[in-house]
Amino acid sequence: MARENRLSARVPLELPVHVWWTTTAGKSQEAEGRTGNISTNGMFVTIRRRLRHNAPISFRVDLPSEITRAPVQLHGHGRIVRRSGLDEVPGIAAVIDEYEIRPAGH
């Protein structure tokens, strides 16, 4: 049985997420997806793109007012630490290196 070393609890939340990254050729790319789960130091995102391991990403997660009392967005930067297998739900796991909460639309 595989042992998982997590630093914080994951919360299963399906929220809209927008992801940006730069390809190895230097081209900017972006895609939309949904979070599968999120914690203070990482998240899993269902996204129909295969990003390379350790690729740096920027992201924005839309947090609804039912969770936060007012609509806000989680903006941050991280890096890919795992990609789902070909026979799994397409997605990426990312470590969150830094983040901030902003009012929606800013």
FITOR-30702 format. One record per residue: z negated, y, x of N, C-alpha, C, CB in turn; chain; residue number from 1; residue in one letter. Coordinates in Angstrom, 1 decimal. Glycine has a CB too. Layout:
REM residues N
(r (Z; Y; X); (Z; Y; X); (Z; Y; X); (Z; Y; X); A; NUM; a);
...
//
This chain:
REM residues 106
(r (0.0; -1.2; 0.8); (0.0; 0.0; 0.0); (0.0; 1.2; 0.9); (-1.2; 0.0; -1.0); A; 1; m);
(r (0.9; 2.2; 0.6); (1.0; 3.4; 1.4); (-0.2; 4.3; 1.1); (2.3; 4.1; 1.1); A; 2; a);
(r (-0.7; 4.9; 2.2); (-1.8; 5.8; 2.0); (-1.3; 7.3; 2.0); (-2.8; 5.6; 3.2); A; 3; r);
(r (-1.7; 8.1; 1.1); (-1.3; 9.5; 1.0); (-2.4; 10.4; 1.6); (-0.9; 9.9; -0.4); A; 4; e);
(r (-2.0; 11.3; 2.4); (-3.0; 12.3; 3.0); (-2.7; 13.6; 2.4); (-2.9; 12.3; 4.5); A; 5; n);
(r (-3.3; 13.9; 1.2); (-3.1; 15.2; 0.6); (-4.3; 16.1; 0.8); (-2.8; 15.0; -1.0); A; 6; r);
(r (-4.1; 17.4; 1.0); (-5.1; 18.3; 1.2); (-5.7; 18.9; -0.1); (-4.7; 19.4; 2.1); A; 7; l);
(r (-4.9; 18.9; -1.1); (-5.3; 19.4; -2.4); (-4.7; 18.6; -3.6); (-4.9; 20.9; -2.6); A; 8; s);
(r (-5.3; 18.7; -4.7); (-4.8; 18.0; -5.9); (-3.5; 18.5; -6.4); (-5.9; 18.0; -7.0); A; 9; a);
(r (-2.6; 17.6; -6.8); (-1.4; 18.0; -7.4); (-1.6; 18.1; -8.9); (-0.2; 17.0; -7.1); A; 10; r);
(r (-0.9; 19.1; -9.5); (-1.0; 19.3; -11.0); (0.4; 19.1; -11.5); (-1.5; 20.7; -11.3); A; 11; v);
(r (0.5; 18.1; -12.5); (1.9; 17.9; -13.0); (2.3; 19.0; -13.9); (1.9; 16.5; -13.8); A; 12; p);
(r (3.2; 19.8; -13.5); (3.7; 21.0; -14.2); (5.2; 21.0; -14.1); (3.1; 22.3; -13.7); A; 13; l);
(r (5.9; 21.1; -15.3); (7.3; 21.2; -15.3); (7.6; 22.7; -15.6); (8.0; 20.3; -16.3); A; 14; e);
(r (8.0; 23.5; -14.6); (8.2; 24.9; -14.7); (9.6; 25.2; -14.1); (7.1; 25.7; -14.1); A; 15; l);
(r (10.3; 26.2; -14.5); (11.5; 26.6; -13.9); (11.3; 27.1; -12.5); (12.2; 27.7; -14.7); A; 16; p);
(r (12.1; 26.7; -11.6); (12.0; 27.1; -10.2); (13.4; 27.5; -9.6); (11.4; 26.0; -9.3); A; 17; v);
(r (13.5; 28.5; -8.8); (14.7; 28.9; -8.2); (14.5; 28.7; -6.7); (15.1; 30.4; -8.5); A; 18; h);
(r (15.4; 28.1; -6.0); (15.3; 27.8; -4.5); (16.4; 28.3; -3.8); (15.1; 26.2; -4.3); A; 19; v);
(r (16.1; 29.0; -2.6); (17.1; 29.5; -1.7); (17.0; 28.9; -0.3); (17.0; 31.0; -1.6); A; 20; w);
(r (18.1; 28.6; 0.4); (18.0; 28.1; 1.7); (19.3; 28.5; 2.5); (17.8; 26.6; 1.7); A; 21; w);
(r (19.3; 28.3; 3.8); (20.5; 28.5; 4.6); (21.0; 27.2; 5.2); (20.2; 29.6; 5.7); A; 22; t);
(r (22.3; 26.9; 5.1); (22.8; 25.7; 5.6); (22.8; 25.7; 7.1); (24.2; 25.4; 5.0); A; 23; t);
(r (23.1; 24.6; 7.7); (23.2; 24.5; 9.2); (24.4; 25.4; 9.7); (23.4; 23.1; 9.7); A; 24; t);
(r (25.3; 25.6; 8.8); (26.5; 26.5; 9.1); (26.2; 28.0; 8.9); (27.7; 26.1; 8.3); A; 25; a);
(r (24.9; 28.3; 8.5); (24.5; 29.7; 8.3); (24.9; 30.2; 6.9); (25.1; 30.5; 9.3); A; 26; g);
(r (25.3; 29.4; 6.0); (25.7; 29.9; 4.6); (24.5; 29.9; 3.7); (26.8; 29.0; 4.1); A; 27; k);
(r (24.3; 31.0; 3.0); (23.2; 31.0; 2.0); (23.5; 30.2; 0.8); (22.8; 32.5; 1.6); A; 28; s);
(r (22.6; 29.4; 0.3); (22.7; 28.6; -0.9); (21.5; 28.8; -1.8); (22.9; 27.1; -0.5); A; 29; q);
(r (21.8; 28.5; -3.1); (20.7; 28.6; -4.1); (20.9; 27.6; -5.2); (20.5; 30.0; -4.6); A; 30; e);
(r (19.8; 27.2; -5.8); (19.9; 26.3; -6.9); (18.7; 26.5; -7.8); (20.0; 24.8; -6.4); A; 31; a);
(r (18.8; 26.1; -9.1); (17.7; 26.1; -10.0); (17.3; 24.7; -10.3); (18.1; 26.8; -11.3); A; 32; e);
(r (16.0; 24.5; -10.5); (15.5; 23.2; -10.9); (14.2; 23.3; -11.7); (15.2; 22.4; -9.6); A; 33; g);
(r (13.3; 22.3; -11.6); (12.1; 22.3; -12.3); (11.0; 21.7; -11.3); (12.1; 21.6; -13.6); A; 34; r);
(r (9.8; 22.3; -11.4); (8.8; 21.6; -10.6); (8.4; 20.3; -11.3); (7.5; 22.6; -10.5); A; 35; t);
(r (8.0; 19.3; -10.5); (7.5; 18.1; -11.1); (6.0; 18.1; -11.0); (8.1; 16.9; -10.3); A; 36; g);
(r (5.5; 18.7; -9.9); (4.1; 18.9; -9.7); (3.9; 20.0; -8.6); (3.3; 17.6; -9.2); A; 37; n);
(r (2.8; 20.6; -8.6); (2.5; 21.7; -7.7); (1.0; 21.6; -7.3); (2.9; 23.0; -8.3); A; 38; i);
(r (0.8; 22.1; -6.1); (-0.6; 22.2; -5.6); (-0.7; 23.5; -4.8); (-1.1; 21.0; -4.7); A; 39; s);
(r (-1.8; 23.8; -4.2); (-1.9; 25.0; -3.4); (-1.2; 25.0; -2.1); (-3.4; 25.3; -3.1); A; 40; t);
(r (-0.8; 23.8; -1.7); (-0.1; 23.7; -0.4); (1.3; 22.9; -0.5); (-0.9; 23.0; 0.6); A; 41; n);
(r (1.7; 22.6; -1.7); (3.0; 21.9; -1.8); (3.5; 21.8; -3.2); (2.9; 20.6; -1.1); A; 42; g);
(r (4.7; 21.3; -3.3); (5.3; 21.0; -4.6); (6.4; 20.0; -4.5); (5.8; 22.3; -5.3); A; 43; m);
(r (6.7; 19.4; -5.7); (7.9; 18.5; -5.8); (8.8; 19.2; -6.8); (7.5; 17.1; -6.3); A; 44; f);
(r (10.1; 19.4; -6.5); (11.0; 20.0; -7.3); (12.2; 19.1; -7.6); (11.5; 21.3; -6.6); A; 45; v);
(r (12.5; 18.9; -8.9); (13.7; 18.2; -9.2); (14.9; 19.1; -9.1); (13.6; 17.6; -10.7); A; 46; t);
(r (15.8; 18.8; -8.3); (16.9; 19.6; -7.9); (18.1; 18.7; -7.5); (16.6; 20.7; -6.8); A; 47; i);
(r (19.3; 19.0; -8.0); (20.4; 18.2; -7.7); (21.1; 18.5; -6.4); (21.4; 18.2; -8.9); A; 48; r);
(r (20.4; 18.8; -5.4); (21.0; 19.1; -4.1); (20.2; 18.3; -3.1); (20.9; 20.7; -3.8); A; 49; r);
(r (20.9; 17.9; -2.0); (20.2; 17.2; -0.9); (20.0; 18.1; 0.2); (21.0; 15.9; -0.5); A; 50; r);
(r (18.8; 18.6; 0.4); (18.5; 19.5; 1.5); (18.0; 18.7; 2.7); (17.4; 20.6; 1.1); A; 51; l);
(r (18.2; 19.2; 3.9); (17.8; 18.5; 5.1); (16.3; 18.5; 5.3); (18.6; 19.0; 6.3); A; 52; r);
(r (15.8; 17.5; 5.9); (14.4; 17.5; 6.3); (14.0; 18.7; 7.2); (14.0; 16.1; 7.0); A; 53; h);
(r (12.9; 19.3; 6.9); (12.4; 20.4; 7.6); (13.2; 21.7; 7.4); (12.4; 20.2; 9.1); A; 54; n);
(r (14.1; 21.7; 6.4); (14.8; 22.9; 6.1); (13.9; 24.0; 5.6); (16.0; 22.6; 5.1); A; 55; a);
(r (13.9; 25.2; 6.1); (13.1; 26.2; 5.5); (13.7; 26.7; 4.1); (13.0; 27.5; 6.4); A; 56; p);
(r (12.8; 26.9; 3.2); (13.3; 27.4; 1.8); (12.5; 28.6; 1.4); (13.1; 26.2; 0.8); A; 57; i);
(r (13.0; 29.3; 0.5); (12.3; 30.4; -0.3); (12.4; 29.9; -1.7); (12.9; 31.8; -0.1); A; 58; s);
(r (11.4; 30.3; -2.5); (11.4; 29.8; -3.9); (10.7; 30.8; -4.8); (10.7; 28.5; -4.0); A; 59; f);
(r (11.0; 30.7; -6.1); (10.3; 31.5; -7.1); (10.1; 30.5; -8.3); (11.2; 32.7; -7.6); A; 60; r);
(r (8.8; 30.5; -8.7); (8.4; 29.6; -9.8); (8.0; 30.6; -10.9); (7.3; 28.6; -9.5); A; 61; v);
(r (8.6; 30.4; -12.1); (8.2; 31.3; -13.3); (6.9; 30.6; -13.9); (9.3; 31.4; -14.3); A; 62; d);
(r (5.8; 31.4; -13.9); (4.6; 30.9; -14.5); (4.4; 31.5; -15.9); (3.4; 31.2; -13.6); A; 63; l);
(r (4.3; 30.8; -16.9); (4.2; 31.3; -18.3); (2.9; 31.9; -18.6); (4.5; 30.3; -19.3); A; 64; p);
(r (2.8; 32.8; -19.6); (1.6; 33.5; -19.9); (0.6; 32.5; -20.5); (1.9; 34.6; -20.9); A; 65; s);
(r (1.0; 31.4; -21.0); (0.0; 30.4; -21.5); (-0.9; 29.8; -20.4); (0.8; 29.2; -22.2); A; 66; e);
(r (-0.4; 29.9; -19.2); (-1.2; 29.5; -18.0); (-1.9; 30.7; -17.3); (-0.3; 28.8; -17.0); A; 67; i);
(r (-1.3; 31.8; -17.3); (-1.8; 32.9; -16.5); (-2.2; 34.1; -17.2); (-0.7; 33.3; -15.5); A; 68; t);
(r (-2.1; 34.1; -18.6); (-2.5; 35.3; -19.5); (-1.4; 36.3; -19.5); (-3.8; 35.9; -19.0); A; 69; r);
(r (-0.5; 36.4; -18.5); (0.6; 37.3; -18.5); (1.7; 36.7; -17.7); (0.2; 38.8; -17.9); A; 70; a);
(r (3.0; 36.9; -18.0); (4.0; 36.2; -17.3); (4.1; 36.7; -15.9); (5.4; 36.4; -18.0); A; 71; p);
(r (4.0; 35.8; -14.9); (4.0; 36.1; -13.5); (4.9; 35.1; -12.8); (2.6; 36.2; -12.9); A; 72; v);
(r (5.3; 35.5; -11.6); (6.1; 34.6; -10.8); (5.4; 34.3; -9.4); (7.5; 35.2; -10.5); A; 73; q);
(r (5.5; 33.1; -9.0); (5.0; 32.6; -7.7); (6.2; 32.7; -6.8); (4.4; 31.2; -7.8); A; 74; l);
(r (6.2; 33.6; -5.8); (7.2; 33.7; -4.7); (6.6; 33.1; -3.5); (7.6; 35.2; -4.6); A; 75; h);
(r (7.5; 32.4; -2.7); (7.0; 31.9; -1.5); (8.0; 31.3; -0.5); (6.0; 30.8; -1.8); A; 76; g);
(r (7.5; 30.8; 0.6); (8.4; 30.2; 1.6); (7.7; 28.9; 2.0); (8.5; 31.1; 2.8); A; 77; h);
(r (8.5; 27.9; 2.3); (8.1; 26.6; 2.7); (9.1; 25.8; 3.5); (7.6; 25.8; 1.5); A; 78; g);
(r (8.9; 24.5; 3.5); (9.9; 23.7; 4.2); (9.9; 22.3; 3.6); (9.5; 23.6; 5.7); A; 79; r);
(r (11.0; 21.7; 3.7); (11.2; 20.3; 3.1); (10.5; 19.3; 3.9); (12.7; 20.0; 2.9); A; 80; i);
(r (9.7; 18.5; 3.3); (9.0; 17.4; 4.1); (9.5; 16.0; 3.6); (7.5; 17.5; 3.9); A; 81; v);
(r (10.1; 16.0; 2.4); (10.6; 14.7; 1.9); (11.7; 14.9; 0.9); (9.5; 13.9; 1.3); A; 82; r);
(r (12.7; 14.0; 0.9); (13.7; 14.0; -0.2); (13.6; 12.7; -0.9); (15.2; 14.2; 0.4); A; 83; r);
(r (13.9; 12.8; -2.2); (13.8; 11.5; -3.0); (14.9; 10.6; -2.6); (13.9; 11.8; -4.5); A; 84; s);
(r (14.7; 9.3; -2.8); (15.7; 8.3; -2.4); (16.9; 8.4; -3.4); (15.1; 7.0; -2.4); A; 85; g);
(r (18.0; 7.7; -3.0); (19.2; 7.8; -3.9); (19.0; 7.1; -5.2); (20.3; 7.0; -3.2); A; 86; l);
(r (18.0; 6.2; -5.4); (17.8; 5.6; -6.7); (16.6; 6.2; -7.4); (17.5; 4.1; -6.4); A; 87; d);
(r (16.1; 7.4; -7.0); (15.0; 8.1; -7.6); (15.5; 9.3; -8.3); (13.9; 8.4; -6.6); A; 88; e);
(r (14.6; 10.0; -9.1); (15.0; 11.3; -9.6); (15.3; 12.2; -8.5); (13.8; 11.9; -10.5); A; 89; v);
(r (16.4; 12.9; -8.5); (16.8; 13.8; -7.4); (15.8; 14.9; -7.2); (18.2; 14.3; -7.5); A; 90; p);
(r (15.3; 15.1; -6.0); (14.4; 16.1; -5.7); (13.9; 16.2; -4.3); (13.2; 16.0; -6.6); A; 91; g);
(r (13.1; 17.3; -4.1); (12.6; 17.5; -2.8); (11.1; 17.8; -2.9); (13.3; 18.7; -2.1); A; 92; i);
(r (10.4; 17.4; -1.8); (9.0; 17.7; -1.7); (8.9; 18.8; -0.6); (8.1; 16.5; -1.4); A; 93; a);
(r (8.2; 19.9; -0.8); (8.1; 20.9; 0.1); (6.6; 21.3; 0.4); (8.9; 22.2; -0.3); A; 94; a);
(r (6.3; 21.7; 1.6); (5.0; 22.3; 2.0); (5.2; 23.8; 1.7); (4.6; 22.0; 3.5); A; 95; v);
(r (4.2; 24.4; 1.1); (4.2; 25.8; 0.9); (3.5; 26.5; 2.1); (3.5; 26.2; -0.5); A; 96; i);
(r (4.2; 27.2; 2.8); (3.6; 27.9; 4.0); (3.0; 29.2; 3.7); (4.7; 28.1; 5.1); A; 97; d);
(r (3.6; 29.9; 2.7); (3.0; 31.2; 2.3); (3.5; 31.5; 0.9); (3.4; 32.4; 3.2); A; 98; e);
(r (2.7; 32.2; 0.1); (3.1; 32.6; -1.3); (2.4; 33.8; -1.7); (2.8; 31.4; -2.2); A; 99; y);
(r (2.9; 34.4; -2.8); (2.2; 35.5; -3.5); (2.6; 35.5; -4.9); (2.6; 36.9; -2.8); A; 100; e);
(r (1.7; 36.0; -5.8); (1.9; 36.1; -7.2); (2.4; 37.5; -7.5); (0.6; 35.7; -8.0); A; 101; i);
(r (3.5; 37.6; -8.3); (4.0; 38.9; -8.6); (4.2; 39.0; -10.2); (5.4; 39.2; -7.9); A; 102; r);
(r (4.2; 40.2; -10.7); (4.5; 40.3; -12.2); (5.9; 39.8; -12.4); (4.4; 41.8; -12.6); A; 103; p);
(r (6.2; 39.2; -13.5); (7.5; 38.7; -13.8); (8.6; 39.8; -13.7); (7.6; 38.1; -15.2); A; 104; a);
(r (9.7; 39.5; -13.1); (10.8; 40.5; -12.9); (10.7; 41.4; -11.7); (10.8; 41.3; -14.1); A; 105; g);
(r (9.7; 41.1; -10.8); (9.6; 42.0; -9.6); (9.9; 41.2; -8.4); (8.2; 42.5; -9.5); A; 106; h);
//
